[in-house]
Amino acid sequence: MSKSDNDVVITGIGIVTCYGVGKEPHVALLSAAEMTSPQVETERFKPYPVHPMPEIDWSEQITKRGDQRQMENWQRLGVFTAGLALDDAGLKTDAEACSSMDMIVAAGGGERDIKVDSLIVDEALKRNDREILLNEKLTTELRPTLFLAQLSNLVAGNISIVHKVTGSSRTFMGEESAGISAVETAFHRIKAGQSTHSLVGGAFVAERADILLLVEGIRAHATGEWHPLWQRSSENGGGMMMGTVGAFLVLESRAHAESRGAHIYAAIDAVEGDRGSREDGKLEQRLSRLAGLTSDVSPEQTVIFSGASGLVDASARERSVLEDKLGGATLRGYGGVTGHGMEAQFPLGLALAALTLDGGLSVPSFDPSIEQPMAAPAKHAVVTTVGYTRGEGLAVLSPNA
């Protein structure tokens, strides 16, 4: 593919998963001869396993203790990971670049007051007028600042405060679709010449009882021990294993990146998201249409980073379409080893794909029963994310060479 000034390129990667902080542990994961066993917490939220947050020194990216204290963990993780991406791109101390940098964040809701939730549930067991009970407790038990502290756009606000990124700002909500839309919006703005450099990404903390309750409300969460992504079955719950993930990218136009001598990890050739009913084969129809973005790549030279949630039915349907439309490509279900990162899932897949292409890495099988070894480093990467209830996205990446 010929190069142009408005090509969208990745110049900064900030990443945190259960494997560790920054690029190094993730390059090690992607280049190992065999899969490195994932970190899984099976006791704290038993029977639900989660991929936990690694040890983090917040002061490495959030220097003021006051800033750290006024954020919840999911906000700290987002601000911290955004700082990693800015550092990696060489823009952290460039005040002029940060002041004109656009920012698009994918964020969920804030952490709930578990004590109040528990109180309401306990009281509801003793009364029949539960609507009245709920209103009573909401007006007497919740602290007045709760909702202010949980506004989703406070992640972007704190990034602006801590890292001085003060160009335009957008925040998307909506689980996996939020991450897809954030990247897609940044991509098209740069392609159209409306933006030259953007900070894009999201953060998700899995170690939250309210999140586990939300997911288990539709019987989606896996139970018991860890199982590889493609081997999960209804015998072990719904199949999802949540993971604490922070993933931010610095995206630039090729002209902007080259003018400052930035290292380019990979180019994003195409990205698109979609959503709709999944009944009557409509999921397969949409995924097949999205797979049309890969028409210019050779499957045999392509690695697919599937962001499948692990949800048994949806993941099986996605894999069937990928095998049909991209047969011969190397499949890697990255959520099986990092956990499912909701809003951060799609940016995480892009980060892993960019590191793989940039390093010419041969990625080990994350589930050897399904995923075949890589015969040679890939020339292209495809990243997918299929939301556990709604929303699909696909991106195509190529190396900078």
C-alpha positions in Angstrom: 0.0 0.0 0.0 1.4 3.4 -1.0 2.2 5.9 1.8 0.5 9.3 2.2 0.8 12.2 4.5 -2.5 11.4 6.1 -1.8 7.8 6.9 -2.7 7.1 10.5 0.3 5.7 12.4 0.9 4.5 15.9 3.8 6.3 17.6 3.1 5.7 21.3 1.9 2.7 23.3 0.9 2.7 26.9 -0.2 -0.7 28.2 -1.0 -2.3 31.6 -2.3 -5.9 32.0 -1.9 -8.7 34.5 1.5 -9.3 32.9 2.9 -6.0 34.0 3.4 -2.3 33.2 4.6 -1.0 29.9 5.8 -2.5 26.7 8.6 -4.8 28.0 6.5 -7.5 29.7 4.1 -7.6 26.7 6.9 -7.9 24.1 8.1 -10.8 26.3 4.6 -12.3 26.1 4.4 -11.8 22.3 7.9 -13.2 21.6 8.1 -16.2 24.0 8.7 -19.6 22.6 5.6 -20.8 24.5 2.7 -19.0 26.1 3.6 -17.4 29.4 1.1 -18.5 32.0 -1.4 -15.7 32.8 -1.9 -14.2 36.2 -5.3 -15.3 37.5 -6.9 -14.5 40.9 -9.3 -17.3 41.8 -9.9 -16.8 45.5 -10.9 -13.2 46.1 -14.1 -13.3 44.1 -14.7 -17.0 44.1 -16.2 -18.7 42.1 -15.3 -16.0 39.5 -11.7 -15.9 38.3 -10.2 -12.5 37.2 -6.9 -11.3 35.8 -5.7 -8.8 38.4 -4.0 -5.5 38.3 -0.2 -5.8 38.5 1.8 -3.9 41.1 1.9 -0.2 40.0 3.9 2.7 41.4 1.3 5.4 40.6 3.9 8.2 41.3 5.8 7.3 38.1 3.1 9.0 36.0 0.9 10.8 38.6 3.5 12.7 40.7 1.1 14.6 43.0 -0.3 12.6 45.9 -3.4 14.9 45.9 -4.1 13.9 42.3 -3.8 10.3 43.1 -6.1 10.5 46.2 -9.0 12.2 44.4 -9.2 9.4 41.7 -10.7 6.0 41.9 -8.6 3.1 40.7 -10.0 3.0 37.2 -9.3 6.7 36.8 -5.7 6.2 38.1 -5.2 3.4 35.7 -6.4 5.5 32.8 -4.3 8.5 33.6 -1.2 6.3 34.4 -1.5 4.4 31.1 -2.1 7.6 29.1 1.2 8.9 30.6 3.0 5.7 29.5 1.8 6.3 25.9 2.8 10.0 25.9 6.3 9.1 27.3 6.7 6.4 24.6 5.8 8.8 21.9 8.3 11.3 23.2 5.5 13.9 23.7 5.2 13.9 27.5 7.4 17.0 28.0 6.4 18.7 24.7 4.0 21.4 26.0 3.1 22.7 22.6 2.3 19.2 21.2 0.2 18.3 24.3 -1.7 21.6 24.2 -2.9 20.9 20.7 -3.3 17.1 21.1 -6.8 15.7 20.7 -8.0 13.2 23.2 -10.6 10.4 22.9 -11.3 8.2 25.9 -13.4 5.1 26.3 -14.7 5.0 29.8 -17.2 3.0 31.9 -19.0 4.1 35.0 -17.4 4.8 38.4 -17.1 2.4 41.2 -20.3 1.8 43.2 -20.7 2.1 47.0 -20.8 -1.6 47.7 -21.9 -1.0 51.4 -25.0 0.8 50.3 -25.8 -1.8 47.6 -25.5 -4.5 50.2 -27.7 -2.6 52.7 -30.4 -2.2 50.1 -30.3 -5.9 49.2 -30.4 -6.9 52.8 -33.3 -4.6 53.6 -35.2 -5.6 50.5 -35.4 -9.2 51.8 -37.5 -8.0 54.7 -39.9 -5.7 52.8 -42.4 -5.8 49.9 -42.4 -2.1 49.1 -39.0 -2.2 47.5 -39.5 0.8 45.2 -40.1 3.0 48.3 -37.2 1.3 50.1 -34.9 2.1 47.2 -35.8 5.8 47.1 -35.4 6.0 50.9 -31.9 4.6 50.8 -30.8 6.6 47.7 -31.8 9.8 49.5 -30.3 9.0 52.8 -27.3 6.7 52.3 -25.4 8.0 49.2 -22.8 10.7 49.8 -23.6 13.9 47.9 -20.4 13.8 45.9 -20.8 10.2 44.7 -22.1 10.9 41.3 -19.7 13.8 40.7 -16.8 11.5 41.5 -18.0 8.9 39.1 -18.5 11.0 35.9 -17.0 9.0 33.1 -15.4 12.1 31.5 -13.3 12.6 34.6 -10.7 10.2 33.2 -10.2 12.7 30.3 -10.3 15.6 32.7 -7.6 14.1 34.9 -5.4 13.3 31.9 -5.7 17.0 31.0 -4.8 18.1 34.5 -1.9 15.7 35.1 -0.4 15.4 31.6 -1.5 18.8 30.2 -3.3 17.3 27.1 -5.6 20.2 26.4 -6.8 20.0 22.8 -10.3 18.7 22.0 -11.7 16.1 24.3 -14.3 13.4 23.8 -15.5 10.5 26.0 -17.4 7.5 24.8 -19.4 5.2 27.0 -20.8 1.8 26.0 -18.5 -1.0 27.0 -16.5 -2.6 24.1 -18.2 -0.3 21.5 -16.8 2.7 23.3 -13.2 1.6 22.7 -14.0 0.8 19.0 -15.7 4.2 18.5 -12.8 6.1 20.2 -10.3 4.6 17.8 -12.5 4.9 14.8 -13.2 8.5 15.4 -9.5 9.4 15.9 -8.7 7.5 12.7 -11.2 9.3 10.5 -10.3 12.7 11.9 -6.6 12.2 11.1 -7.4 10.7 7.7 -9.6 13.7 6.9 -6.9 16.2 8.0 -9.0 17.4 10.9 -6.4 16.2 13.5 -2.7 15.6 13.4 -2.1 13.8 16.7 -4.5 12.2 19.2 -4.3 10.3 22.5 -6.8 7.4 22.4 -7.6 4.6 24.8 -9.4 3.3 27.9 -9.0 1.6 31.2 -11.0 -1.1 33.0 -10.6 -2.5 36.5 -12.0 -6.0 36.8 -11.5 -6.4 40.5 -14.9 -4.9 41.4 -17.8 -6.7 42.9 -20.3 -4.5 41.1 -18.8 -5.4 37.7 -18.8 -9.1 38.4 -22.5 -8.8 39.5 -23.3 -6.9 36.3 -21.7 -9.6 34.1 -23.1 -12.5 36.1 -26.5 -10.9 35.8 -26.8 -12.5 32.4 -24.8 -15.6 33.4 -21.8 -14.5 31.3 -18.9 -14.9 33.7 -16.7 -18.0 33.8 -16.4 -19.9 37.0 -13.8 -22.1 38.6 -10.3 -22.3 37.2 -8.8 -20.6 34.2 -9.4 -22.3 30.8 -7.9 -21.2 27.4 -10.3 -18.9 25.5 -11.5 -21.2 22.8 -12.0 -24.1 25.2 -14.5 -22.5 27.5 -17.9 -24.1 27.8 -21.2 -23.6 29.5 -20.1 -26.2 32.0 -17.8 -23.5 33.5 -20.2 -20.6 33.5 -20.7 -18.2 30.7 -17.1 -18.1 29.5 -15.9 -14.5 30.2 -13.0 -13.8 32.5 -12.6 -10.1 33.2 -9.1 -8.5 33.2 -7.8 -5.3 34.6 -6.5 -3.5 31.5 -5.2 0.0 30.6 -4.4 0.7 26.9 -3.7 4.0 25.3 -2.2 4.9 21.9 -0.8 8.0 20.4 -2.1 8.2 16.8 -0.6 10.7 14.4 -0.7 11.5 10.7 2.4 10.2 9.0 3.4 13.7 8.0 3.2 14.9 11.7 5.1 11.8 13.0 7.9 12.0 10.4 8.3 15.8 10.8 9.4 15.2 14.4 11.3 12.0 13.7 9.0 9.8 15.8 9.3 6.0 15.8 6.4 4.5 14.0 5.2 1.1 15.2 2.6 0.4 12.5 0.0 2.0 10.3 -3.7 1.6 10.7 -5.0 0.9 7.2 -8.7 0.6 8.1 -11.0 0.5 11.1 -14.7 0.2 11.5 -17.3 -0.6 14.1 -20.9 -1.8 13.9 -23.7 -3.0 16.1 -27.2 -4.5 15.8 -29.2 -7.6 16.5 -27.4 -10.9 16.6 -30.4 -13.0 15.8 -31.0 -14.9 12.5 -27.3 -14.8 11.5 -27.1 -11.0 11.6 -23.9 -11.2 13.7 -22.2 -13.3 11.0 -23.4 -10.9 8.3 -21.9 -7.9 10.0 -18.6 -9.6 10.8 -18.4 -10.8 7.2 -18.9 -7.3 6.0 -16.3 -5.9 8.4 -13.9 -8.7 7.2 -14.1 -7.0 3.8 -11.7 -4.4 5.1 -9.0 -7.1 4.8 -9.4 -7.5 1.0 -5.9 -6.2 0.3 -4.0 -8.5 2.7 -2.9 -12.1 2.3 -4.4 -14.3 5.0 -1.2 -16.5 5.0 0.8 -13.4 6.0 -1.6 -12.1 8.6 -2.0 -12.5 12.3 -5.5 -12.0 13.8 -5.6 -10.6 17.3 -9.2 -11.6 18.2 -10.7 -9.6 21.1 -13.3 -12.3 21.7 -14.8 -12.0 25.1 -14.8 -15.7 25.8 -18.6 -15.8 26.0 -19.2 -19.2 24.6 -21.7 -18.6 21.8 -20.4 -15.3 20.6 -16.8 -16.4 20.5 -17.6 -19.5 18.6 -19.6 -17.5 16.0 -16.8 -15.0 15.6 -14.2 -17.7 15.1 -16.3 -19.4 12.5 -16.5 -16.2 10.5 -12.8 -15.6 10.8 -11.9 -19.1 9.6 -14.3 -18.6 6.7 -13.2 -15.2 5.6 -9.5 -15.3 6.6 -8.7 -19.0 6.4 -4.9 -19.5 6.6 -4.3 -16.5 8.9 -2.8 -17.1 12.3 -5.4 -16.7 15.1 -4.6 -15.4 18.6 -7.3 -14.8 21.2 -5.5 -12.3 23.4 -8.3 -11.9 25.9 -7.7 -15.5 26.9 -4.4 -14.4 28.6 -5.0 -10.8 29.6 -8.7 -11.1 30.5 -11.5 -9.2 28.9 -10.9 -5.5 29.2 -14.3 -4.0 28.2 -13.7 -0.4 27.0 -10.0 -1.1 26.8 -10.3 -4.3 24.8 -10.0 -2.9 21.3 -7.1 -0.4 22.1 -5.3 -3.3 23.8 -5.6 -5.4 20.7 -4.2 -2.6 18.6 -1.3 -2.2 21.0 -0.4 -5.9 20.9 -0.7 -6.0 17.1 1.5 -2.9 16.7 4.2 -4.3 19.0 4.1 -7.6 17.0 4.5 -5.9 13.6 7.2 -3.5 14.8 9.3 -6.3 16.3 8.7 -8.9 13.6 7.6 -11.2 16.4 6.3 -14.7 16.2 3.5 -14.8 18.7 3.1 -18.1 20.7 -0.2 -19.9 20.7 -2.5 -18.8 23.5 -4.6 -21.8 23.1 -2.6 -24.6 21.4 -5.7 -26.8 20.9 -7.0 -24.2 18.3 -4.3 -21.7 17.5 -1.6 -22.9 15.1 2.1 -21.9 15.5 3.3 -18.9 13.4 5.4 -20.1 10.5 7.0 -16.7 10.1 6.5 -13.1 11.4 3.3 -11.5 10.0 3.2 -8.9 7.3 -0.3 -7.6 8.4 -2.4 -7.7 11.5 -6.2 -7.8 12.0 -7.7 -6.8 15.3 -11.3 -7.7 16.2 -13.5 -7.0 19.2 -16.9 -8.5 19.6 -18.8 -7.1 22.6 -20.2 -9.6 25.1 -23.7 -8.2 24.5 -23.4 -5.9 21.5 -21.0 -4.1 19.2 -18.4 -5.3 16.8 -15.2 -3.8 15.4 -12.3 -4.6 13.2 -9.0 -2.9 12.3 -6.3 -3.7 9.8 -2.6 -2.8 10.5 0.5 -2.9 8.4 4.2 -2.5 9.4 5.9 0.9 8.7 8.6 -0.7 6.5 
